[in-house]
Structure formats: structure tokens, C-alpha cells
Amino acid sequence: MDAFAALCERIAATSSRNGKIRLLADYLRPLPDPHVALAVQFLAESPFASDGGRTLSIGHSTLREAVMLVTGWDKDIVRICHRTVGDTGETLSALLHGFTRNQPLSLDAARQHYLSLRDTRKNAAKVQHLAHCFRTYRPSTLKYFIKVITRGMRIGLQEKMLVEAVAAATGADLEAVRAATHRCGDLAQVALAARAGTLHAIAARLFHPMDFMLAKPLDSLFDIAAPNHWAIEDKYDGIRAQLHIQQGHIRLYTRGMDDATAAYPDLAGEAWQGLPDCILDGELMAWRDGRALHFNVLQQRLARKRPGAALIAEIPVAFMAYDLLYLGDSMVLGQPLEQRRAALETIVAAKGHPLLLSPRFAAATLQDIERLFQEARQRGNEGLMLKRLGSAYEMGKRSGTWYKLKRPLASLDVVITAAEQGHGKRATVLSDYTFAVRDGDRFLNIGKAYSGLTDAEIRELTRILRGLVTERFSRVLLVRPEVVLEVAFDGIQHSPRHKSGFAMRFPRILRWRRDKTAADIDTLDRVRAIYQQSLDGGAPVASTLEDPQP
């Protein structure tokens, strides 16, 4: 674990993507098999192998208690340090300097500690066990021992890079490693199989979420050279999900790879017998009387992990399927789009509601796509999906064989009312901004965003906002409403979290409006009008055939 921690430090300090992969591959190559599996497992931010439900129930407060027990620091000191640093592992390991015996920690010993902590039921006993670890091992190693527990390495190592490093370290074909990872979802197992040359023997299995294929935004239809080479579907206003069906049982996984089955007993309680084992890609939607309900309606179900019978009856859901990943006993990702679609049609036809099939359209000209786009918006959907005929399903990729065509519902000029300290590389700046619209003399919050500004703009804003602070709550600073942003969004929904009563959907910062003051921002009345317009059938949408040239 000491060498593992040193590796993580070097990876974190390396900005080059290829450099990170090379460092990791060089580290993995000489390790014995058991240590390769553990190192990959820990780097994948999991203390245990993917064996169906082993978890560590250790929160940040438990970790803080153990550090306070070892060091004698009080709670306020620990909180202030964490607020300044922004990372639990880094904070606690720094506080432990001078209080440990600096003994080495092996990967095997780290695994045994994780197993013991998992099997310890009482929190007080967990604190004692952690305190023992914190007194014993080197702070630089404990930093990453803790990061595995909190499942937040924050060293700039994406899973795709870890897959590439496994291929490089073992000499295995990269695509074969990727395919095996998609089939089983356990990269530690894949790493051992890559070493043994047995990747082909890793079988696909159901009930583990897989990466979703991603679509590139299409800003102009002029980028589509041959409209008749694309299959066209509506882009739905629900939540992306995978439906896994096996021997009449289902599980539902969200885009974040979370198992959401328990939140939708109306789906899980359906009779799914008679369907083949399969994995479907699609959209979970609120659905009644043969049509999709507005996302604001579905939002009421998303907020409930265990909905009551009345809510289920009021807001029934359906699954709109639009692709097939697995059928029978094998993956079908590499099959052409048309072949996957034909199999999907057979599955949906055998079931019917609440399993639906996304209608598919064809277009001969750009004008046909423009018409389909406007019709999709009139149906209350976000826009269109364009999928290249003959294409494979590419997990986790945004390769350009899928495009999404949509427009922001609108943009608003808003004022920053609060700023939050970032994490990891952004721990020293204010990078998350809460913003508000005007209601008379009041400013009422309507959303929060962190994307859209450059690093230089964020650093400059940090200096400005620190000079506007009125109150501080842990990592969040309340500021005088002076800095104006233009923010785009895809929808407005009711929200009890904000005093405005509304929240933006998918807000992103378009630009910092240095030319405007708080007196110039948009009002709550405009927000109400946009919301009502969306319920009445959607705001007018600009043509997708506008000439992109000025």
C-alpha cells in the first residue's frame, strides 16, 4: 500500500493522460497476481471485489472521530482544516503527522482492515479500529487508505485510463480488455484474465450496470451530409436507464449506475415472464393514457426511494426502449443498429405496456429532419436523436455515430448569491455558484452551476467573490448580489428547495456578464412565464436550419 500511495501521488502530479497510463502500467507489470487485483480494485475506488453487495458503512464523521481520538484535535479544528483542503483523505492524513508510528502497510493488510471494518457492526468499534490504523501507518499511505474508503481517489485517473493501463501492463489487446470489462463489470477480474490470456472466457452477466453510449450535440443540421444514412428518434424528457431482464425478474439502473428498482415497484411487480434474458437501453418516463407526462410530473417520483401506493397510482411510469445491449446469453453491441432494432421490436411486442418502443423515422432531406424536430418539440420531447445506420453500440463513447439535436429552452441573466469551495484540484477556488433572479427588491435563488467558465475566470471570480462575502457556512460563502452570469437551461420545474419556488434543469453558464449589474437581471415573472409556456406545449423553437455562418 505504501508503493500504491506513492504511485497515486505521482499520477496526481502528472498532467499528461498518456503519462498517467504509463506510470500505472509500469507499476502493475511486476506485481504478483493477487496484488494486481487489489491495486486495480482500489484504483477503481472499491475496497472489495464486485461480489454482490459488500459495502463499507463508514461515513466522514466516523473517520473524523478516529482522527480526533488519535490526535486530540477538537471537532472545530478538523472541520476548519477539511473546509480549507476540501478532501477527507488529504485532510485527515495531514492532521496525523507526528501521531503515527510510521509503519509500512501492505495491500493485503489494507484488504484485511477493510474486511474487518465491514464486519464490525457498532460504530464505536469501527472508530477504535480506524484509530488503531491511524496510530500505526504512515500518513502518506493513510491518505489513500482513507480515499478508498470514501471512494474518491481524485487523482485524475478515469476508468477508461485504468482500462488502457491494464492492457498496456499485460500486453493484451485494448479492445478485448474493454469488451471483457463491459461484459462483467469487474476490472480486477479482467486484469487477471488479461494476464492469463483468458479474456475470451469472461462471460457476460446480467444485473450489473454497463456504460451508456453517448451522443454528441449537433448544433447545426448542416453538419449532416446524408440525411438518409440516419435513423431518427425523439429525444425524450425522462431519465436515461437500463432495464435488465432475467428469468422474469428485472432491475433498473440509472445513468449514475445506481440500482433504482426499489423506487419503481410498479415496474418490478409486473409480469415479465416469457421474455428472453436481455438488457435494454432506454428512458424511464411518467406515462398515462398513452402519452408521456411532463418531466415535472416524473420529478415527484424521482424524489422518492420508496413511493407510496397513492403516488404510484397518480404517476405511473413506463420504460421507453430504444436499443438492445444483451440478448439470450451474449452481448449484441457489435451488431448493426438495424439488427439490434429488429430483435428489440420482437421483445417489446411480446410484452407491451409498460415496456414501450421508441418510434423510428427516416428522412431524405435536411428539411425532413427539421420537420421531425419541430414535431418532436410539439409532442413535448426535447428534440431528436440521430443514429447512423449500420453502427455498433459503443459503451461510454461519444464517437459521432449518435447525435442529439436540441435547443436550450432559454437563457436567463442571473446574479450570484452564494459560492462554494471546489474539490480536488479546485479546492482552493470558489467554483460552484448559486444564482438568483429578481423579484422586486429581493433576489430569489433558482439554481446552481459549476460548468462553463474558464479556469482563469474562476480564479478571478474567486478573488472578487471573497471580497463580497456576507456570511460563511462551512464551505459555502454567501455574497452580495453583484456578479451577473448568463445561464442556459433545458427546463424549469417546481422546487421547494429554492425560495423562488422553481429550479432550472441542466443549467450551464454561458458567460460572465461583466456589462450588467444586478438591476439588469431577469425577473421571477419571466421564470413563471417560461414554466407555463413549457406546460402549454413548449416555447417556440428556433429553426435547426438557420445558417450557422454570420
Wavefront OBJ file of the C-alpha trace (Angstrom):
o trace
v 0.000 0.000 0.000
v 2.973 2.327 0.541
v 4.094 1.878 -3.079
v 0.458 2.188 -4.153
v 0.169 5.528 -2.343
v 3.419 6.769 -3.895
v 2.089 5.796 -7.322
v -1.141 7.738 -6.708
v 0.872 10.816 -5.763
v 2.865 10.605 -8.999
v -0.296 10.105 -11.059
v -1.955 13.092 -9.377
v 1.098 15.248 -10.141
v 1.156 14.231 -13.827
v -0.991 16.262 -16.201
v -0.397 14.090 -19.254
v -3.055 11.455 -19.880
v -0.539 9.110 -21.501
v 1.896 9.799 -18.677
v -0.648 8.658 -16.085
v -1.341 5.479 -18.044
v 2.376 4.756 -18.415
v 3.014 5.218 -14.674
v 0.211 2.853 -13.782
v 1.186 0.222 -16.329
v 4.804 0.258 -15.073
v 3.539 -0.202 -11.509
v 1.189 -3.089 -12.337
v 3.545 -5.049 -14.604
v 5.840 -6.628 -11.947
v 3.171 -7.191 -9.274
v 2.057 -10.734 -8.386
v -1.494 -11.613 -9.427
v -3.186 -11.049 -6.029
v -1.646 -7.588 -5.735
v -2.578 -6.659 -9.299
v -6.198 -7.480 -8.487
v -6.129 -5.458 -5.261
v -4.391 -2.454 -6.800
v -6.841 -2.281 -9.703
v -9.765 -2.772 -7.338
v -8.597 0.067 -5.064
v -7.888 2.363 -8.018
v -11.435 1.673 -9.184
v -12.447 3.168 -5.803
v -13.772 -0.052 -4.332
v -12.479 -1.724 -1.152
v -13.999 -5.045 -2.256
v -14.329 -7.121 -5.378
v -17.622 -6.976 -7.268
v -19.231 -9.786 -5.364
v -22.774 -8.529 -4.896
v -23.343 -6.146 -2.084
v -20.263 -5.885 0.134
v -20.090 -2.300 1.328
v -18.299 -0.291 3.987
v -20.703 1.715 6.116
v -18.184 4.341 7.191
v -19.085 7.997 6.944
v -16.933 11.085 7.158
v -17.948 11.658 10.773
v -16.638 8.210 11.773
v -13.301 8.940 10.120
v -13.111 12.323 11.872
v -13.865 10.744 15.262
v -10.997 8.293 14.809
v -8.559 11.073 13.917
v -9.675 13.164 16.921
v -9.173 10.135 19.147
v -5.610 9.698 17.912
v -4.523 13.338 17.703
v -6.565 15.126 20.356
v -7.607 17.773 17.811
v -11.102 19.052 18.506
v -14.005 18.908 16.069
v -13.782 22.561 15.052
v -10.103 22.273 14.109
v -10.793 19.190 11.980
v -13.754 20.860 10.270
v -11.815 24.037 9.512
v -8.959 22.012 8.030
v -11.339 19.956 5.914
v -13.105 23.082 4.717
v -9.766 24.545 3.651
v -8.346 21.419 1.989
v -11.577 20.042 0.529
v -10.660 16.326 0.605
v -11.162 13.924 3.527
v -8.167 11.677 2.868
v -5.798 14.570 2.362
v -7.099 16.461 5.398
v -7.024 13.595 7.878
v -3.635 12.283 6.770
v -2.138 15.767 7.203
v -3.559 16.003 10.723
v -1.988 12.634 11.588
v 1.606 13.767 11.005
v 3.572 13.315 14.226
v 0.972 10.978 15.769
v 1.716 7.684 13.973
v 4.366 5.005 14.283
v 5.047 5.260 10.522
v 4.947 1.518 9.958
v 4.532 0.149 6.423
v 1.135 -1.087 5.190
v 0.800 -3.799 2.540
v -2.050 -4.198 0.072
v -3.008 -7.477 1.765
v -3.118 -5.839 5.203
v -5.216 -2.982 3.845
v -7.705 -5.502 2.453
v -7.902 -7.255 5.828
v -8.621 -3.951 7.548
v -11.420 -3.227 5.063
v -12.902 -6.684 5.651
v -12.748 -6.258 9.426
v -14.366 -2.830 9.219
v -17.110 -4.227 7.003
v -17.871 -6.999 9.506
v -17.851 -4.631 12.514
v -21.406 -3.580 13.298
v -21.062 -0.994 16.055
v -19.818 2.433 15.082
v -17.770 2.803 18.280
v -15.854 -0.358 17.394
v -15.232 0.978 13.881
v -13.811 4.168 15.356
v -11.455 2.122 17.558
v -10.303 0.009 14.602
v -9.672 3.078 12.461
v -7.830 4.752 15.344
v -5.537 1.723 15.540
v -4.777 2.083 11.807
v -4.222 5.816 12.153
v -1.747 5.320 15.024
v 0.176 2.663 13.131
v 0.769 3.520 9.484
v 2.444 6.308 7.540
v 0.271 9.383 6.939
v 1.163 9.413 3.229
v -0.216 5.878 2.938
v -3.228 6.552 5.173
v -4.231 9.319 2.769
v -5.053 6.718 0.117
v -6.235 4.109 2.598
v -8.927 6.665 3.508
v -9.607 7.614 -0.118
v -10.511 4.006 -0.905
v -12.994 4.078 1.993
v -14.578 7.339 0.813
v -14.480 6.129 -2.826
v -12.917 9.354 -4.011
v -9.329 8.994 -5.302
v -9.325 12.364 -7.123
v -6.012 11.816 -8.872
v -7.243 12.467 -12.408
v -7.432 8.771 -13.303
v -10.587 7.902 -15.212
v -11.810 4.331 -15.552
v -11.022 4.420 -19.278
v -7.399 5.211 -18.440
v -7.311 2.358 -15.931
v -8.554 0.001 -18.666
v -5.796 1.225 -21.006
v -3.167 0.757 -18.305
v -4.302 -2.836 -17.699
v -3.959 -3.538 -21.417
v -0.524 -1.920 -21.539
v 0.704 -3.756 -18.431
v -0.469 -7.182 -19.617
v 0.163 -6.863 -23.349
v -3.484 -7.695 -24.021
v -5.471 -6.164 -26.853
v -7.096 -2.946 -25.637
v -10.436 -3.630 -27.321
v -10.516 -7.119 -25.817
v -9.925 -5.646 -22.335
v -12.680 -3.073 -22.902
v -15.102 -5.726 -24.132
v -14.410 -8.016 -21.169
v -14.899 -5.107 -18.748
v -18.246 -4.333 -20.353
v -19.293 -7.973 -20.071
v -18.599 -8.446 -16.375
v -18.065 -5.000 -14.832
v -15.154 -6.187 -12.651
v -11.861 -4.670 -13.800
v -9.822 -6.578 -11.200
v -11.087 -9.863 -12.652
v -10.411 -8.566 -16.149
v -6.819 -7.641 -15.223
v -6.101 -11.189 -14.061
v -7.722 -12.663 -17.173
v -5.683 -10.322 -19.376
v -2.502 -11.606 -17.730
v -3.577 -15.208 -18.202
v -4.710 -14.690 -21.790
v -8.259 -15.780 -20.938
v -10.248 -12.629 -21.654
v -12.399 -14.567 -24.113
v -13.590 -16.795 -21.255
v -15.162 -13.924 -19.301
v -18.877 -14.301 -19.802
v -21.406 -11.516 -19.888
v -23.642 -11.294 -16.868
v -26.833 -9.510 -16.074
v -27.630 -7.306 -13.099
v -24.540 -5.168 -13.237
v -24.902 -1.745 -14.896
v -22.977 -1.046 -18.069
v -21.712 2.192 -19.570
v -24.238 4.005 -21.724
v -23.485 5.072 -25.268
v -23.343 8.855 -25.505
v -24.492 11.256 -28.185
v -22.635 14.278 -29.496
v -24.531 17.569 -29.521
v -25.467 18.656 -33.038
v -25.712 22.418 -33.230
v -26.442 22.639 -36.942
v -28.075 20.287 -39.414
v -25.562 21.496 -41.986
v -23.170 19.031 -40.293
v -25.287 16.124 -41.591
v -24.143 15.357 -45.131
v -26.503 12.469 -45.960
v -29.836 12.562 -44.056
v -30.919 9.190 -45.445
v -27.997 7.479 -43.665
v -29.526 8.077 -40.231
v -32.282 6.517 -38.145
v -34.175 9.245 -36.287
v -35.997 9.058 -32.947
v -37.404 11.555 -30.488
v -35.146 12.621 -27.638
v -37.279 12.029 -24.558
v -37.646 14.130 -21.436
v -37.294 11.400 -18.822
v -34.250 9.811 -17.199
v -31.841 7.523 -19.045
v -31.955 3.989 -17.682
v -31.053 0.370 -18.352
v -33.591 -2.388 -17.888
v -32.095 -5.803 -17.104
v -34.451 -8.775 -17.530
v -33.551 -12.281 -16.396
v -35.952 -15.224 -15.947
v -38.905 -12.919 -15.382
v -37.125 -10.621 -12.919
v -35.929 -7.088 -13.621
v -33.575 -4.477 -12.290
v -33.481 -0.844 -13.300
v -30.211 1.111 -13.353
v -29.827 4.858 -13.782
v -27.220 6.822 -15.723
v -25.223 7.073 -12.468
v -25.094 3.227 -12.305
v -27.418 3.181 -9.281
v -29.911 0.363 -8.767
v -33.278 2.169 -8.751
v -35.506 -0.924 -8.884
v -36.979 -0.446 -5.406
v -38.187 3.063 -6.325
v -40.375 1.653 -9.112
v -42.334 -1.290 -7.689
v -44.948 -0.760 -10.397
v -42.312 -1.907 -12.893
v -40.687 -4.580 -10.734
v -44.086 -6.015 -9.831
v -45.063 -6.521 -13.464
v -45.190 -9.971 -15.011
v -42.020 -10.183 -17.102
v -42.048 -13.956 -17.616
v -41.720 -15.202 -21.158
v -39.249 -12.544 -22.252
v -35.683 -13.519 -23.120
v -32.826 -12.533 -20.850
v -31.754 -9.135 -22.121
v -30.501 -5.639 -21.332
v -32.391 -2.694 -22.802
v -31.249 0.910 -23.104
v -33.983 3.487 -22.852
v -35.801 6.195 -20.975
v -37.857 5.989 -17.800
v -40.880 8.253 -18.184
v -44.052 9.226 -16.377
v -46.755 7.783 -18.638
v -50.537 7.861 -18.594
v -53.294 7.358 -21.187
v -50.855 6.594 -23.976
v -48.655 9.667 -23.647
v -45.631 10.908 -21.724
v -46.239 13.312 -18.889
v -44.101 16.393 -18.341
v -40.772 15.874 -16.576
v -42.051 17.990 -13.687
v -44.547 15.207 -13.022
v -41.863 12.495 -13.118
v -39.786 14.623 -10.729
v -42.199 13.741 -7.932
v -41.311 10.063 -8.352
v -37.574 10.715 -8.592
v -37.587 12.245 -5.126
v -38.991 9.073 -3.512
v -36.923 5.956 -2.952
v -39.952 4.135 -1.518
v -43.090 5.662 -3.068
v -46.493 5.022 -1.555
v -49.389 3.391 -3.364
v -51.179 6.733 -3.886
v -48.170 8.299 -5.634
v -47.664 5.205 -7.785
v -51.292 5.337 -8.872
v -51.132 9.072 -9.538
v -47.855 8.954 -11.514
v -47.410 5.603 -13.272
v -44.180 5.038 -15.186
v -43.167 3.235 -18.349
v -39.869 2.271 -19.946
v -39.317 3.571 -23.478
v -36.779 1.194 -25.034
v -34.545 2.334 -27.872
v -31.625 -0.083 -28.011
v -30.549 -3.603 -27.119
v -27.237 -4.448 -25.427
v -27.542 -8.112 -24.445
v -29.775 -10.949 -25.630
v -30.021 -14.574 -24.548
v -26.524 -15.297 -23.334
v -24.346 -12.849 -25.217
v -23.656 -9.184 -25.876
v -25.042 -7.798 -29.127
v -23.235 -4.454 -29.030
v -21.287 -5.125 -32.199
v -24.309 -5.996 -34.298
v -25.525 -3.327 -36.745
v -28.143 -0.903 -35.463
v -30.836 -2.373 -37.715
v -30.245 -5.921 -36.441
v -30.432 -4.815 -32.802
v -33.615 -2.874 -33.591
v -35.316 -5.903 -35.171
v -34.607 -8.006 -32.066
v -35.779 -5.180 -29.818
v -39.074 -4.913 -31.694
v -39.729 -8.612 -31.057
v -39.049 -8.247 -27.316
v -41.287 -5.210 -26.895
v -44.090 -6.731 -28.957
v -44.064 -9.758 -26.645
v -44.551 -7.594 -23.559
v -46.355 -4.337 -24.266
v -47.060 -1.679 -21.664
v -45.164 -0.649 -19.527
v -42.428 -1.680 -21.991
v -42.663 0.657 -24.960
v -40.727 1.007 -28.198
v -39.372 4.346 -29.342
v -40.851 5.172 -32.765
v -38.280 5.481 -35.533
v -38.347 7.839 -38.510
v -36.405 8.333 -41.720
v -35.506 11.497 -43.588
v -34.462 12.190 -47.163
v -33.558 15.855 -46.729
v -32.478 18.321 -44.059
v -35.953 19.820 -44.311
v -37.405 16.450 -43.292
v -35.203 16.413 -40.178
v -36.229 19.996 -39.395
v -39.902 18.990 -39.635
v -39.329 15.972 -37.373
v -37.527 18.202 -34.885
v -40.434 20.642 -34.666
v -42.920 17.753 -34.366
v -40.879 16.196 -31.543
v -40.949 19.504 -29.652
v -44.708 19.743 -30.198
v -45.049 16.283 -28.633
v -43.295 17.670 -25.554
v -39.978 15.948 -26.213
v -36.551 17.588 -26.114
v -35.643 17.146 -29.770
v -34.190 14.348 -31.884
v -31.648 11.547 -31.723
v -29.852 10.690 -34.978
v -28.231 7.234 -35.127
v -26.050 6.199 -38.038
v -27.371 3.155 -39.886
v -25.124 0.115 -39.548
v -23.433 1.441 -36.405
v -22.466 -0.571 -33.337
v -23.368 0.325 -29.746
v -20.213 1.874 -28.264
v -20.342 1.876 -24.466
v -19.131 5.012 -22.760
v -18.190 6.639 -26.056
v -19.302 9.804 -27.800
v -17.972 8.765 -31.193
v -20.264 10.643 -33.550
v -22.443 7.737 -34.642
v -25.133 9.143 -32.333
v -26.088 12.811 -32.372
v -28.577 14.704 -30.252
v -30.365 17.695 -31.694
v -31.973 20.010 -29.182
v -32.031 23.625 -28.173
v -31.838 25.166 -24.714
v -35.311 26.173 -23.624
v -33.987 29.645 -22.867
v -31.277 31.536 -21.027
v -31.550 33.914 -18.099
v -29.349 36.648 -16.717
v -28.903 35.829 -13.025
v -26.849 37.097 -10.108
v -24.547 35.006 -7.882
v -25.785 34.837 -4.278
v -23.513 32.081 -2.933
v -20.297 30.343 -3.921
v -18.933 27.031 -2.743
v -15.353 25.879 -2.489
v -14.474 23.209 -5.022
v -12.929 19.781 -4.501
v -9.693 18.168 -5.586
v -7.829 20.469 -7.978
v -10.451 23.164 -7.375
v -10.179 23.004 -3.602
v -8.562 26.448 -3.406
v -11.122 28.294 -5.539
v -14.836 29.047 -5.469
v -16.171 27.044 -8.398
v -19.836 26.200 -7.635
v -22.212 29.147 -7.916
v -25.756 29.514 -6.630
v -27.668 32.188 -8.504
v -30.937 34.089 -8.305
v -33.477 36.102 -10.284
v -35.019 39.372 -9.157
v -38.448 39.704 -7.526
v -38.914 43.373 -6.790
v -36.156 44.272 -4.334
v -35.490 40.617 -3.463
v -33.177 38.070 -5.070
v -34.587 34.528 -5.081
v -32.403 31.531 -5.844
v -33.261 29.410 -8.855
v -30.289 27.150 -9.465
v -26.641 26.209 -9.171
v -23.971 25.548 -11.787
v -20.243 24.947 -11.986
v -19.516 24.455 -15.688
v -18.971 26.968 -18.447
v -16.248 29.281 -17.148
v -12.536 29.029 -17.845
v -10.018 28.325 -15.076
v -8.769 31.895 -15.370
v -12.309 33.269 -14.968
v -12.885 31.046 -11.923
v -9.703 32.317 -10.278
v -10.695 35.914 -10.985
v -14.233 35.336 -9.711
v -12.832 33.740 -6.554
v -10.911 36.919 -5.746
v -13.974 39.086 -6.424
v -16.455 36.905 -4.506
v -14.218 36.656 -1.442
v -14.482 40.439 -1.250
v -18.291 40.251 -1.342
v -18.795 37.730 1.499
v -21.577 38.470 3.982
v -21.767 35.094 5.796
v -19.985 31.770 5.791
v -21.436 28.306 6.352
v -18.708 25.668 6.222
v -17.617 25.556 2.546
v -20.361 27.892 1.314
v -19.967 31.673 1.200
v -22.986 33.954 0.964
v -22.109 37.002 -1.129
v -23.595 40.355 -2.017
v -25.540 40.012 -5.300
v -23.281 41.856 -7.723
v -21.785 39.347 -10.189
v -24.064 38.586 -13.162
v -23.974 35.384 -15.253
v -25.923 34.300 -18.311
v -27.136 30.750 -17.740
v -28.770 28.414 -20.271
v -31.073 25.566 -19.216
v -33.282 22.850 -20.665
v -36.324 23.331 -18.463
v -37.930 24.911 -15.427
v -39.508 22.824 -12.684
v -41.149 23.488 -9.347
v -38.724 23.161 -6.443
v -39.334 23.580 -2.700
v -35.555 23.931 -2.184
v -35.433 27.427 -3.616
v -37.320 30.456 -2.341
v -38.281 31.275 -5.907
v -40.288 28.042 -5.985
v -38.534 26.999 -9.201
v -35.305 25.335 -10.320
v -33.532 25.158 -13.648
v -32.939 21.776 -15.275
v -29.384 21.205 -16.513
v -28.167 24.783 -16.051
v -24.805 25.709 -17.578
v -23.027 29.017 -17.563
v -22.811 30.659 -20.979
v -20.770 33.677 -19.972
v -19.878 36.134 -17.257
v -21.866 39.308 -17.960
v -19.394 41.950 -16.877
v -21.530 44.510 -18.713
v -24.564 44.028 -16.454
v -25.476 44.765 -12.849
v -27.937 43.082 -10.515
v -30.570 45.623 -11.572
v -30.413 44.237 -15.141
v -31.084 40.560 -14.407
v -34.226 38.606 -15.277
v -37.255 38.501 -13.010
v -39.321 35.821 -11.344
v -42.220 36.782 -13.609
v -40.186 35.718 -16.639
v -39.400 32.405 -14.949
v -43.106 31.814 -14.316
v -43.884 32.631 -17.951
v -41.246 30.171 -19.248
v -42.535 27.466 -16.941
v -46.137 27.956 -18.032
v -45.130 28.047 -21.672
v -43.393 24.679 -21.303
v -46.549 23.163 -19.813
v -48.669 24.610 -22.606
v -46.670 22.837 -25.279
v -43.255 24.388 -25.227
v -41.708 27.670 -26.111
v -41.207 28.490 -29.792
v -38.087 26.740 -31.002
v -35.644 28.314 -33.396
v -35.214 26.503 -36.687
v -32.369 23.998 -36.787
v -31.758 25.055 -40.381
v -30.596 28.561 -39.574
v -27.377 29.290 -41.418
v -24.554 28.894 -38.859
v -22.397 31.417 -40.706
v -22.701 35.057 -39.547
l 1 2 3 4 5 6 7 8 9 10 11 12 13 14 15 16 17 18 19 20 21 22 23 24 25 26 27 28 29 30 31 32 33 34 35 36 37 38 39 40 41 42 43 44 45 46 47 48 49 50 51 52 53 54 55 56 57 58 59 60 61 62 63 64 65 66 67 68 69 70 71 72 73 74 75 76 77 78 79 80 81 82 83 84 85 86 87 88 89 90 91 92 93 94 95 96 97 98 99 100 101 102 103 104 105 106 107 108 109 110 111 112 113 114 115 116 117 118 119 120 121 122 123 124 125 126 127 128 129 130 131 132 133 134 135 136 137 138 139 140 141 142 143 144 145 146 147 148 149 150 151 152 153 154 155 156 157 158 159 160 161 162 163 164 165 166 167 168 169 170 171 172 173 174 175 176 177 178 179 180 181 182 183 184 185 186 187 188 189 190 191 192 193 194 195 196 197 198 199 200 201 202 203 204 205 206 207 208 209 210 211 212 213 214 215 216 217 218 219 220 221 222 223 224 225 226 227 228 229 230 231 232 233 234 235 236 237 238 239 240 241 242 243 244 245 246 247 248 249 250 251 252 253 254 255 256 257 258 259 260 261 262 263 264 265 266 267 268 269 270 271 272 273 274 275 276 277 278 279 280 281 282 283 284 285 286 287 288 289 290 291 292 293 294 295 296 297 298 299 300 301 302 303 304 305 306 307 308 309 310 311 312 313 314 315 316 317 318 319 320 321 322 323 324 325 326 327 328 329 330 331 332 333 334 335 336 337 338 339 340 341 342 343 344 345 346 347 348 349 350 351 352 353 354 355 356 357 358 359 360 361 362 363 364 365 366 367 368 369 370 371 372 373 374 375 376 377 378 379 380 381 382 383 384 385 386 387 388 389 390 391 392 393 394 395 396 397 398 399 400 401 402 403 404 405 406 407 408 409 410 411 412 413 414 415 416 417 418 419 420 421 422 423 424 425 426 427 428 429 430 431 432 433 434 435 436 437 438 439 440 441 442 443 444 445 446 447 448 449 450 451 452 453 454 455 456 457 458 459 460 461 462 463 464 465 466 467 468 469 470 471 472 473 474 475 476 477 478 479 480 481 482 483 484 485 486 487 488 489 490 491 492 493 494 495 496 497 498 499 500 501 502 503 504 505 506 507 508 509 510 511 512 513 514 515 516 517 518 519 520 521 522 523 524 525 526 527 528 529 530 531 532 533 534 535 536 537 538 539 540 541 542 543 544 545 546 547 548 549 550
